[in-house]
Amino acid sequence: MKVIGRYVLLFCLISCTSSYNDIVEYILPKEYNFKVLSCEESNMLYFEGVDNSGNIVHHDIPDYWDIKSNYEIGDSIIKKKGEKNVKLVKPDTTIILRLGGKDGSLSPEEQDSIYRELTKKK
């Protein structure tokens, strides 16, 4: 019974790690820079915003960074291509939202380890 439990635990750790890798690989090429006009919340966050040129933009953003509980209308959401963090710019402060996982935010060490692995492959 103990041996089976170890294999199940090992399988779970491998599965969880690969899902984080998939998430990071998905978000690295994404780029956002807009002021929030509205948001429809569902499985993803469907933002309508205005970019620096005054154009209306629409972005579907997964809530990997816990944006849902932090944004307000009028805030700016900024993510540069190749980066894994999102800046949520409020009138009086800027919040750096780090990539989260199923059990909350990943530690900086976990994020850096996954980021290094993904950028090494490319």
Salt bridges, closest charged atoms under 4 A:
GLU48 OE2 - HIS58 NE2 3.07
ASP75 OD2 - LYS90 NZ 2.72
ASP112 OD1 - LYS84 NZ 2.96
GLU117 OE2 - LYS120 NZ 3.20
